[in-house]
Amino acid sequence: METSCLNCNQTITENFCSHCGQKKFKRIDKKYVWDEIQYTFLHTNKGFLYSVKNIIINPGKTAKNFIDGNRVNHYKPLLLSFILSGISAFISFKFLGFAEVMKKFYENQAGSSQAMNDIMTMINSYNSIFMLLLIPVFALLSKLVFMKWGQNYYEHIVMNSYILSYYTLFNIILIYPILYFMKHDVGLFSTFSGVSMIFTFFIVIWFYKEFYNTRSLKTIILRVLAIFGLLVIVYFIFIMAVLLGVLLYTTLKGPEAMEYFRPIQLKK
């Protein structure tokens, strides 16, 4: 039955308006809501789980397909990384007690100040959120390193969203369950948490080798090393900037507040 599009007033003869793409009017009921849930999250051929499945199996190939135009079945990469980072932060806070464990760890570090302890605890506890916020920075670095390989800056944002999504899924599926059984041993928890970051290097190599599948593995490894070298510099600058900001704020509060930056004396 023909009907008029509620968006552009063109005649609709199918399920969608051929002029603007508006879906044919259907009253919102229980079936409508359930269909939306299925097609947004549960549909195996498109949507959230479809993208998650493809990222786990072929992260670089999935990103390349999306950037090359095969997008209709995929969840939006930026939204996907945002949702997964939120899930990761919830798990680390609610089930792992990451903040409490890391706080205990840094309090036992000789020569460290309370300011540095608090900053490092915050960064490590909400790692996934910080990485999400830093996607534009990661994209800038990868764009610089792969400058002549064809992708623009905004495509690198999408690529890094996929890398972060895979990294987050890797943590949720493999790393977090192991950390859960280590959370009562501060030393073991922090050691394994740090060692697990090594896997990030291999994840990034795998991603770019799939994305740039005509390039040699050696070339990919060298460029990924360059990215990580730049990341170390950016990380150092970030920590120094945060410390400087905290120092400035503390100075304005008076000389007694400077104790916050004095090295902690460990109890014998």
VOGU-3710 file (C-alpha; in Angstrom, 3 decimals, decimal comma):
1> metsclncnq> 0,000/0,000/0,000  1,277/3,439/-0,937  1,845/6,017/1,745  3,556/9,388/2,058  7,001/9,763/3,606  6,762/11,677/6,889  10,169/13,214/6,244  10,013/14,469/2,624  6,379/13,763/1,607  7,410/11,561/-1,323
11> titenfcshc> 5,306/8,486/-2,082  6,599/5,257/-0,486  5,815/1,989/-2,258  8,353/-0,204/-0,445  9,617/-0,387/3,150  11,859/2,669/2,688  11,511/6,015/0,934  13,542/5,932/-2,280  14,150/9,693/-1,976  15,512/10,163/1,563
21> gqkkfkridk> 15,783/6,641/3,004  13,186/7,189/5,735  11,633/3,923/6,912  7,937/3,426/6,249  5,861/4,437/9,257  5,220/1,722/11,770  3,771/2,284/15,183  6,223/1,705/18,011  5,183/-1,369/19,980  6,823/-4,322/21,737
31> kyvwdeiqyt> 7,716/-6,014/18,446  9,283/-2,805/17,096  11,511/-2,405/20,193  12,530/-6,071/20,122  13,393/-5,867/16,410  15,547/-2,794/17,063  17,415/-4,602/19,852  17,993/-7,616/17,623  19,232/-5,662/14,641  21,367/-3,293/16,695
41> flhtnkgfly> 23,062/-5,769/19,013  22,147/-9,389/18,387  21,871/-9,821/14,627  24,624/-12,213/13,528  24,934/-10,720/10,053  25,190/-7,069/11,060  25,487/-4,788/14,065  27,403/-4,964/17,327  28,103/-8,704/17,610  28,863/-8,979/13,902
51> svkniiinpg> 31,535/-6,287/14,200  32,936/-7,786/17,407  33,190/-11,212/15,768  34,980/-9,830/12,707  37,353/-7,677/14,779  38,368/-10,679/16,891  39,037/-12,816/13,801  40,480/-10,233/11,377  40,924/-6,744/12,912  42,987/-5,220/10,087
61> ktaknfidgn> 40,895/-6,759/7,317  37,681/-5,568/9,016  39,019/-2,004/9,242  40,153/-2,080/5,605  36,759/-3,327/4,406  35,010/-0,563/6,345  37,321/2,183/5,052  37,058/0,832/1,491  33,272/1,215/1,649  31,833/-2,100/2,893
71> rvnhykplll> 29,990/-0,537/5,841  26,318/-1,486/5,798  26,656/-4,476/8,151  29,201/-2,957/10,536  28,685/-1,129/13,796  30,153/2,378/13,741  33,831/1,969/14,774  34,018/5,071/16,990  30,806/4,122/18,788  32,027/0,538/19,110
81> sfilsgisaf> 35,306/1,617/20,737  33,366/3,931/23,060  31,004/1,139/24,201  33,794/-1,414/24,660  35,915/1,086/26,620  32,941/1,734/28,890  32,477/-2,005/29,454  36,197/-2,377/30,167  36,187/0,503/32,666  33,129/-0,959/34,411
91> isfkflgfae> 34,755/-4,386/34,748  38,072/-2,983/36,000  36,282/-0,805/38,561  33,457/-3,111/39,674  35,029/-6,570/39,547  38,798/-6,126/39,573  39,068/-3,214/41,997  41,861/-1,912/39,765  42,078/1,492/41,476  42,508/0,014/44,980
101> vmkkfyenqa> 45,065/-2,583/43,864  47,190/-0,082/41,934  47,004/2,438/44,777  48,437/-0,159/47,179  51,145/-1,023/44,659  52,336/2,559/44,125  52,225/3,352/47,849  54,949/0,745/48,309  57,290/2,266/45,722  60,382/3,831/47,300
111> gssqamndim> 61,178/7,422/46,345  57,762/8,059/44,820  55,617/11,021/45,854  51,923/10,971/46,660  51,304/13,113/43,578  53,002/10,612/41,259  51,242/7,710/42,989  47,822/9,280/42,453  48,529/10,122/38,800  49,862/6,655/37,934
121> tminsynsif> 46,998/4,978/39,815  44,444/6,997/37,856  46,110/6,312/34,483  46,448/2,575/35,088  42,982/2,198/36,581  41,191/3,893/33,688  43,579/2,890/30,922  40,825/2,105/28,402  39,178/5,507/28,888  42,475/7,361/28,479
131> mlllipvfal> 43,236/5,397/25,324  39,790/6,245/23,979  40,377/9,958/24,570  43,798/9,711/22,930  42,558/8,175/19,651  43,101/11,522/17,819  46,722/11,527/19,059  47,282/7,887/18,061  45,794/8,679/14,643  48,191/11,605/14,211
141> lsklvfmkwg> 51,187/9,393/15,023  50,127/6,563/12,710  49,375/9,093/9,960  52,916/10,474/10,309  54,481/7,009/10,219  52,339/5,705/7,322  52,187/9,083/5,596  52,719/7,852/2,022  50,582/4,727/2,243  47,293/6,272/1,129
151> qnyyehivmn> 45,046/6,900/4,149  44,111/10,361/5,409  44,015/11,463/9,046  40,312/10,700/9,532  40,747/7,208/8,137  43,543/6,736/10,664  41,065/7,707/13,397  38,842/4,839/12,229  41,835/2,484/12,057  42,885/3,335/15,603
161> syilsyytlf> 39,300/2,884/16,790  39,473/-0,684/15,489  42,872/-1,229/17,134  41,511/0,017/20,453  38,399/-2,163/20,070  40,538/-5,260/19,528  42,847/-4,339/22,428  39,839/-3,835/24,703  38,238/-7,136/23,648  41,575/-8,880/24,228
171> niiliypily> 41,664/-7,521/27,779  38,019/-8,331/28,532  38,201/-11,897/27,193  41,718/-12,973/28,222  43,488/-10,579/30,596  40,733/-9,532/33,013  39,707/-13,096/34,001  43,339/-13,834/34,927  43,698/-10,549/36,828  40,519/-11,336/38,763
181> fmkhdvglfs> 42,256/-14,281/40,462  45,351/-12,156/41,157  43,682/-9,125/42,717  44,565/-10,200/46,271  48,275/-10,309/45,382  49,262/-6,711/44,620  52,732/-7,537/43,303  51,578/-10,339/40,997  48,576/-8,300/39,813  50,660/-5,269/38,847
191> tfsgvsmift> 53,414/-7,391/37,259  51,026/-9,357/35,059  49,118/-6,188/34,191  52,353/-4,582/32,995  53,564/-7,656/31,120  50,200/-7,987/29,342  50,834/-4,569/27,760  53,575/-6,253/25,690  50,839/-7,988/23,718  49,761/-4,564/22,435
201> ffiviwfyke> 52,884/-4,423/20,256  51,990/-7,706/18,527  48,328/-6,715/18,209  49,307/-3,538/16,356  51,716/-5,443/14,065  48,995/-7,992/13,243  46,495/-5,209/12,543  48,720/-3,278/10,132  49,959/-6,443/8,392  46,326/-7,324/7,631
211> fyntrslkti> 45,456/-3,780/6,632  48,528/-3,310/4,427  48,610/-6,909/3,235  50,898/-6,194/0,262  53,661/-4,758/2,471  56,436/-6,870/3,985  56,322/-7,880/7,638  59,729/-6,287/8,222  58,498/-2,917/6,945  55,401/-3,129/9,142
221> ilrvlaifgl> 57,455/-3,997/12,248  59,844/-1,066/11,693  56,972/1,384/11,329  55,161/0,019/14,377  58,401/0,433/16,356  58,460/4,050/15,198  54,868/4,523/16,426  55,715/3,098/19,848  58,826/5,279/20,042  56,702/8,359/19,403
231> lvivyfifim> 54,157/7,121/21,957  56,843/6,939/24,642  57,723/10,582/23,957  54,059/11,634/24,008  53,475/9,679/27,229  56,453/11,365/28,923  55,244/14,809/27,840  51,741/14,002/29,081  52,971/12,898/32,525  55,174/15,970/32,843
241> avllgvllyt> 52,292/18,252/31,832  49,964/16,654/34,393  52,602/16,899/37,121  53,272/20,536/36,242  49,559/21,312/36,381  49,161/19,597/39,763  52,318/21,326/41,043  51,019/24,729/39,970  47,646/24,093/41,587  49,278/22,844/44,800
251> tlkgpeamey> 51,665/25,829/44,960  48,725/28,208/44,883  47,286/26,459/47,944  50,326/27,242/50,107  53,759/25,851/51,121  52,273/23,114/53,323  50,616/21,581/50,278  54,049/20,867/48,763  54,244/17,801/50,988  52,140/16,199/48,278
261> frpiqlkk> 55,267/16,135/46,074  57,787/14,963/48,658  59,045/11,354/48,371  57,123/8,976/50,615  59,126/7,362/53,395  58,295/3,677/53,478  57,549/2,110/56,827  60,143/-0,414/57,963
//
